[in-house]
């Protein structure tokens, strides 16, 4: 009797070990607070992809089919929480990778712990340039030779270029820059200034104003822009404060285009700005319109799984979804759950990955600290201009829509 | 010139919200010489409850009295749990207790409604109206009207009704009032109830502008406290004036000095007032017979 009990226990243990044999993937981001629409959409998009992969039996690694196991951590959009979460993840021995982070400050606070342990991370949807340039060669300090951090988002460099381009295309000459006082807002302002210079100084910056997270009254900043004769507001911030700006513009009768980072598509911007949000322009990597079969199945899948009729942040959801498929492709190519081997595979993906944003052919290449583009997946052509219209984000230019439809065919 | 006027008016209208919350401090201080340091959480909780009532389908004009009633109840809860025992023991325990109760309210709100900011629907239009080159939204005007009418009604109540007279008597001299047969305990309950109602009113009025979230009142409360201290803890008229003044000053400072300097004037004002007139600009100099 004792023997059978013992063997049953042993069997139980063995089964346990076998069951734990999975691909551990951590998803981190702000699932609460002002950035939550992005964090939660990214997580839900990623989990949709994971559910699809697991339902199909998992990923074949070394003759076994392994399922993806998710570890979720809420960093609340706070830098200190982000550092804590990263430290915890870095201490896990069997972690295969990390996907996530929305706030640039959180990335800066946390990623060094992951890099130290060589844990593969795909940043999405944080777009602040500093997330990757922090690893680049600087005059006083060379960047690391080997980097386990990748990014899957249209970084601010691309976005700022598009925003400036849009203002120039609209034949505007005087603009005001508004930004929040976080790492994201400040680095966004610098990107805008750099782009204005790079595109031939065709725009004159008549006012540069900042605001803090939680500010609701933007009258002072907007009046400065108005009295200086700004023909457009170029803006870098997140949802709730952006809405306060749009509402303030309506109040003081400042009827000029509001153009800014992709965060202008967040549901808490669109909802809190209401009709004042109409016409707002921002770069997007994904627009919630079923223009292709893949997009339709993704949008329907999201709506059905999470019982919504609008994705809170479609860009984040689509990027989370595609990032998981790219990660899965790397696991399959590496034939291992070892995070270092997955990193090597990511740097040289052989097979194209069919995602909802695009078909990704060789998105990353071997890290070169002199060129952080080597670990950036997105190029200019992966982004389009979006526009807020009656509570949704639509294509601002019909040409972009047609181009994407053609690309898929 | 238009800019100065616009900034002054926008700021002053927000300043009235500080005044209303400051008035809530005054109400309880008058009767019990105690202050609810969790007043900001009371504003926030009443706003969340009102929003929930709206979402449950209650029409706006019924939600307002219901929200105010919830404010009264919350005020009474604070009095019962955090203040009464401390006052009976003549200790200053209410300071810590009201802070603790406020923190508890904050965590409760985070757990019940989440940490996100929610828009607060209102039937009052947010389309701006223009007077003499400055624009004001009807929502902002409703704040002014709401604040002044609530404060006016309470002042009338204090002067014209028997309960109000009891209130004034306890404020003037608690021991003498008790000797005259006025229950100080009931009057203090009344003052906490009214103070809670005032907090709820502030929440309902300001939410369409600030959105509703657990942290919505944290910035307001510090300003309101400055207003109450600068005006003096016993002048209803004073808080309105100082509120208007501080609001206008803040928004002018953020325009002329820079948007990062918005908070500075309130703090400087507070320090100056405390240094020069510790009883407040409109405070009565109290004479104590020994």
Interface residues (C-beta under 8 A of the other chain):
Chain A: X32 X33 X34 X36 X76 X181 X209 X210 X211 X212 X214 X216 X217 X219 X220 X221 X223 X224 X227 X240 X243 X247 X250 X251 X252 X253 X268 X271 X272 X274
Chain B: X3 X6 X7 X10 X11 X14 X114 X115 X116 X117 X119 X126 X127 X128 X130 X135 X137 X209 X210 X211 X215 X219 X251 X254 X255 X259 X260 X262
